[in-house]
Amino acid sequence: MEDGRVILSSKPFQMVLDRLCYALIENYNDFQGTYLIGIQPRGVLLADRLVARLKDILPDSTLQYGQLDITFYRDDFRKHGKPLEASKTNLEFAIEDQRVILIDDVLYTGRTIQAAMTALGDFGRPSTVELLALVDRRFNRHLPIKANYTGIQVDAVDEAYVKVSWADQDGDDKILIFPQKHEVQV
């Protein structure tokens, strides 16, 4: 991983997380009728952090949080040579006619979000769905999907790979960019 370049270090990383939390609070106040859903696996790491921080800021809020696995909703799940391991879906609430905020770490082609929206359909029809992404790779979108809340925007060529590192899992909070995906151990 030594060939990766840090594009957001720990302190600004925390500031971006706080900014995202305050943007959500500004739009949803106490989160009544609003559900935050992290997309497995990496979006859940972001969602866990945001939810913890939101609970610190608004201890009396009615914050509802769930986790959504999209493994078998992806349009490329049959293309992998080895058996896939699904993550856990944990939605202990009904999303019918509720507001949903999908959370993922990196928005790139849009295919993950398309799969997440398809998976959500199995749990009901929300009144609205918004997207929060920590990193928006603006170029190379395959689908017309845009984040409502964005931490940072990164302009990178196809071969580049953007990775979000988390302190509790990777040793430090930071965002890195690598010249080519095949060189990165994820």
Buried (B, 14 or more C-beta within 10 A) or exposed (E): EEEBEEBBEEEBBBEBBEEBBEBBBEBBEEBEEBBBBBBBBBBBBBBBBBBEBBEEEBEEBEBBBBBBBBBEBBEEEEEEEEEEEEBEBBBEEEBEEBBBBBBBBBBBEBBBBBBBBEBBEEBBEBEEBBBBBBBBBBEEBEEEBBBBBBBBEBEBEEEBBBBBBBEEEBEEBBBBBBBEEEEBEE
